[in-house]
Amino acid sequence: MKTLLIKNAKNIITMDREKNQFPGGSIFVEGQEIKAIGTHIPYETADVVIDARDKIIYPGMVNSHHHLYQTFTRNIPRAQNVELFDWLTTLYDIWRHLRPEDVYLSALVGLGELLKSGCTTVADHFYVFPNGVSDQLIDEEIHAANEIGARFFPTRGSMSLGKSKGGLPPDEVVQKEDDILQDTRRVIETFHDSSKFSKVRVGVAPCSPFSVSQDLLKESADLARSYGVRMHTHLAETKDEENFCVEKLGMRPLEMMEKNGWIGDDVWYAHGVWFNEHEITKMGHCGCGVAHCPSSNMKLGSGTIPIIDMLNSGVNVGLGVDGSASNDSSNLLLEVKMMNLLHNLQHGTTALSAEDCLYAATKGSSKVLGWEDALGSLEVGKAADLFMIDTTRLEFAGALFDDVSLPILAGTPKVDMTIVGGEIVVEEGQLVNINEQQIAVKAQAAAQRMFETAAKHT
């Protein structure tokens, strides 16, 4: 197997159980796996040798919730300064014009931004399948992830409850439930790899309480557990969602999920802003995870996650960028900073440190995805997923006092090198496996076409 030696690092921030650091340290990698790490390791050469002098090395971050297809609907004027339901109804009119090549290009753009911000593993939630377009759209995202070199956790989303049946999405972007379940089986059987250093794992992910039926929730849970894959959905994001569930179903969102089999240590929810104390305690006991998406929650005015209560109750909390259009960025390092600032404001300046927020983006997210045996920290036996920052950059001058917090509190949210499974995917701040400029031109043209097509049909 190919070997990699990273040597002479200014520091290695491991995020392991003891929070070890290795100033002047080295890492030796065989294939995807870290074989040695520390200041004195018995390796002096390898197939690839990187001199990390002046560089600080961090574990690759894990994005626990995203919607890559939304990359083409960022900065849309009519979708600004609105709350979730109005934001969705505005953008559904554009998303219904998605083509397979749009999904592929938007995934390349979003994944590229994430890799350039130190994110090495991406969980994506894809749930829009317009009528008359191939139902194999998630395949395009997987192809893009493989091409660009990201570790990928796509979740096969679904919507079956259109406006004509009392749901929020237009009928043009929902599917029949039998078709959803059949294609979900296909995606799992075709792409899911449960091995430790897998590059693709698949999850099952009905979109939300207001876009799927309870029958689909039950059948999706049964299907996921029959294959041993994880389950994901939006939950407790807004007060509107809570009111929808109480008024139409006579239950709070988590109660509805529990009734339909959507609670347990194989389940994680996106957002979790409006869980109450009793629900948080229950999630802690059963092992449910939550993907915290601070920028999206702030942008849409959804509220602030009760993160201190969750952590104290043993809820697994990871970090997510959320859809590019509700952010409007795909930068996980920036998201760590937003998390830190938000909870300083909401819970006080001693509630969460920058290191606590980095933990959520690394170890926390790996636990949420059930992948902590390989991801989230730099240790022997784990994946060589990492990023480096060059401390000689101008924006770090006068800030070299705390290596853990440095890229969160100071400088611009970008990295100099990203490595996934021992392979360099970002070097000197640029993507290695694709031509960024060519993709940017193609992507903007596709986004413009979708926008203009939607305008003609309104």
N, C-alpha and C positions, 0 to 999 in steps of 0.2 A: 504493500500500500504506500501511497505517496506520503512523505513526511514533511513537516513544517517546524521550523525553529524560530521563535520570536525571542530576541535576547536584548539585554541591556535596557529594559523599560525603566523609565523614570519611576513608575510605580505600577503595580497590578492591584486593582480593586476587585477582590474575589466575590464579595457578597455571599460567602459561605456562612455556615452556622456561627463561626467565631468571628466573622467579619475580618478575616485576615487580609493583610496588605503585604506586598513584597516589593519594597523599593529596590531598584536595580535588578529585578527578577527576570526570569525567563519562562517560556512555555514551550513544551515539546508536544507535537501532535502527530499521530499516526492515523491516516484516513480522516475520519471525522472526530476522533476521540482524543482528548487530552490525556497524555501518558505521564507527564511530569510537569510540575509547576513549583516555582520557588526561587530562592537566590542561589542555590547550589544544586543544579540538576546534572545528571551524568550523561549529557548530550552536548556535543560541540558542533555538530553539523547535521544537515538534512537536505532533502531535495530542494526545498525553498528556505532561505534564511532571510529574516527581516531584522534589521537593526532598529530597535524601537527607542533609541536614545532620544530623550526629551519628550517621549510619548507616555501618556497615562492610558492604561488598558482597563476596560470595563466589560462586564458580561453583556452580551447582546440583549437588547430589550425585547420584550414580547408584547405585541399589540393584541389585547384580548377582545377587541370588538371594532369592526370597520365595515364600510360599504364601498368597495373600490369603484363600483360602477358610477357612484355619485361624483367622481372626479370631474366629470364633464358638465356638472351643473353647479359649479362654484361661482360665487359673486354674481348671482342672478338678482337684479334689482328687486323684482316682485317677491322674492323669497327672503328678503332682509326685513328685520324688525317685525317679525311675526312669530307666533307660537307654533308648537308642533303640528297641530291638525291643519292649520291654514298653510303652513310650510309644505306639508305633504301634499295637500290637494293642488297647490300651485305646481309642484315639481312632477307629480304623476303625469301631467299633460305633456311634459317633455320626455320623461322616462319611457312612456309607451312607444316612443319612436326608436328605442334602442335596437341596434343591429349587432350580430355577432362580432364584427370587427370593432365596434365601439366598446364592447365589453373587454376585448383583448387589449386595445390601446389604453383604455382608462385604467385597467389593471397594471399595465406597464408603468404608467405615470405615477399612480398611487404607490405601488411597490417601490419604485425608484426613489420617490421622496422619502419613504420610510427607511429604506436602506441607508440613504444619505444622512439620516438623523440617528443612526445607531440601532435601529430596529432590525432584528434578524429573523424573527418569527411573526407571522401575521395571521390572525384569525379573521376571516371575512364572512359576512352574512349577506348572501345574494338571494333575493326573493322576488325580483321583478321579471316576469316572463310574458312579454306582450303577445297578444294574439297574432298568429300568422308568422311568428318568428321561431326559430329553432328552440326547443326546450333544452338543448344542450349548451346553454350559455355559460354555465359554470365551468365547462370544459375549457372555454377560452381563458378564463382566469387562471386555471391550473397550468395551461400552456405558457402563459405569460410569467408565472412564478418560476416555472422550470427554466425558462429562457434567461431571466434576469438573475436567478440564483438565490431567491428567498426561500426560507423554510415556510411552508404554507399549511394553514388549517382552514380550508373552506368549509362552510356549513351550508347545506342545501336548504335554502329557505323556501317559504311558500305563502301564498295568499289565496284563499278560496271564498272569502266572504266579501263580495263586491257590493256596490251601492244598492243594487236591486234586491239584495238579501239583508240589508240593514248594516252593512259594513262601511268602512271609510273609503277604500280604494275604488277607482272606476272599474267596471266590469272588464274593460279591455286588457287589464294587467293581472287578472286573477286566473286560476286554472281549476279544472275539475279535480276533485280529491283523488280519484283513482289514478289519474295521470300523474299527480304529484307523488303519490306513494310509489308508483312504478318507476318513475325517474329517480327518486331518492335511492331505491334499491340499486339501480344501475350505477349511480355515482359512487355509492359505497363499494360495490363489487368491482368496479373498474379502477378506482383510485386509492381507496383507503389502505394505508400501510401502518400497522400498529407497532412496528419494530421501534426500538429505542431511538435510533438515529434516522428515523423516517424523514423524508422531505415533504410528504403529503399525508395528512390525516384528515378525515372527513367527519363532519357532525351533521345532526338533523336539527332544523331550525325554523319551525313555523314563525311567521313574522311577529305577530302581536295579538293581544286579546280582541282587538277591534278589526282584525283582518282574516281570521280563521275561525272555523267552527269548533265546538268542543269535540265533535266526533273526530275531526282531523287531529286535534291535539292528542286524543287517546291513541289513535292508530299510529301516529308518529312516534309516540313514546314506546309503544309496543315494538315498532319496527326498529327503532334505535337500539333498544335493549336486546333484541334478538340478534343483532350484529355486534353488540358490545361497543357501540360508539357513543360519544357524548351528545348532549342535548343543549340547545341554546335558544333564547328568545328575548325580545324586549319585555321588560316588566317594570311597573311602578315608576315610569318615567315622568308622567305628568298627572296633574289633578284631573284633567279631562279624561285620561284613560281610566282613572279610578271611578269617576262619575259614570262613565260608559258601562263599566262592569257592574256597578251597584244598581244602576237604573235598568239595564237590559237583562242582566243575569242574576241579580239579587245577591251578588257576592263581591267581595274585594278581589283584586287581581290575584294575589297569592293564594287565596282560598280556592279560586277557580282553577288555578294551576295544580294545586294539591289534589283536588277532586279528579283531575284528569291524568294523574300520574307524573306530573312535572315538578317533582321535588325529590332531592336526593343528592348524593355526592357525585353523580354523573351529570348534574345540571348546573349551568351558569346563566345568569340573567344580565342583560345590558341595562345599565343606569341605576335602578334601585333607589331612586330619590325619595319615594313616598312610602316606603315600608314603615310600619309602626313598631313599637318596642316588642310586642308579642311576636310579630312576624320575624324580626331580626333574631330573636332568641331561637325561634324554631329553625331558621336557616343555619344558625351556628351549630345546632345539635345535629342536623341532618347532613351537613357538609356542603350546602349549596355555595356556589361562587357568584360574585358580582363583578362586572366590568364597569369600572368608574370612568366616566367620560366628561371631565370637567369643562372643557371648552365648549362642547356641544350643549351641555346643560346651561351654561351661562349665556350662550348665543341665543338659544330658544326660550330663555327665561323659565326653564323647567324647575329650577330649585337646586338645592345643594344636598348631596348625599350625606346621610348621618354616619359618616365614616368612623368616628370614634366609637360610637355604640356598636357598629359592626365588628370592628377589630376587637373590642372588649368581649364580644359574644362569640368570637371564634369564627366569624364569617371570612371565607377566603376572598380577598379583594385584590383585583388586578387593575391595570390601567388600559384604557382604550382611547383611540383617536375619535372613533365613531365616523359616520359617513363624512366624506370629504366636503359635502355640501352643507353640513351643519357645523363646520369648524372654522374656516374653509381651507383647511390645510391637512397635510398628511405627515406631520412632523411629531414623532413620539418624544423626542428630547424636549421640544417646546411644551408638550403636554405635561411632562414632569414638572416643569417650572410653573405652569398654570395650576397644577394640583397643589403645589407648595403655597403659592400666593393665595389661592381661593380659601384654603383651610386656615391660613394665618388670619384672614379676614373673618371667616365664619366661626372658627373654634379657638382662636387665640394663637399668639406667636409661639407658644411652647407645645402646641398640640402635635404637629408633625414637622419633623426636620426635613431638609433636602434629602438626607440619606433614607429616611422613611419613605419618601416618595419614589426614590430610585428603587427601593426594595419592591414597592408595588409594581413597578414596571418590569422587574426582573423575576425575583423569586415569587412575588405575589401572583403575577400573571401566569407563570409556569404552573403553579398549583391550581389556578382556576381552569387551565386547560388540561389538567391531569398529566402533565408532561414534566414534572419536577425531577424525575430520575435522570433527565438528560439536559434540561435547560434551566436558565435562571441564575447560575453561578459558575464561576471558573474553578473547577476542581478536577482532580484525577478521576477519570471515568465518565466525565460529562462531555457534551459536544463542544467543539472549538468554535463557538459562536461568540463574537466579541466585536467591540469597536475601540478605536484609539482616537485620542485628541492630541494635537501638537501644542505643547505648552509655550512654544516660542511665538505663537500667533499674537498679533498686536493686542487683540481684545482681552488677552489674559494677563497682560502686563499690570503689575500691581495687585494681582488676585491670587498668587500662588501660595496660599496659606492652608487650604483644605482641599486635598486631592479628590475626595469623594464628592463634594458639593460643587467643585469648580465648573463643570459644563452645565450645571443646572442654574447656578446663581450668576455666573459671569459669561461674557462672550456672546456669540451668536449661536443659535441651536443647529449646529452642523458638526459633522465629524470628518476626520481626515482619512480614516481607513475603516472598513467594515469587512469582517470575515465570517462566513457561514459554513460550518462543517469543514473547516480547514481551508476553504477556498476564498481568495480575495474577490470581493464583489464591488467594493468601493476603494479607490486608490487616489490619494491626493484630492479627495473630495468629489471625485467623478466616478460615475458608474463604469464598470469594466466591461460588462457583457452586452451592452446596447449603445447605440449612438444617440445620446441625449437630444441633440439638436434636431435630428431627423424625426425622432419620435414626437418631440414637442410640436413640430409643424403639422404632422399628420393628426395628432390628437386635437389640436385647436381647430383644424378643418372639420373634423368629425363632430366636435362639440358645437361648432357654428351651424352645421347642417341640422343637427337635432333641434337646436333653438329656433332656427328659421322655419323648420317643418312644423314644429309645435305652434308657432305664431300664425301660420296659415290655417291651422285647424281649430283655432279658438274663435 
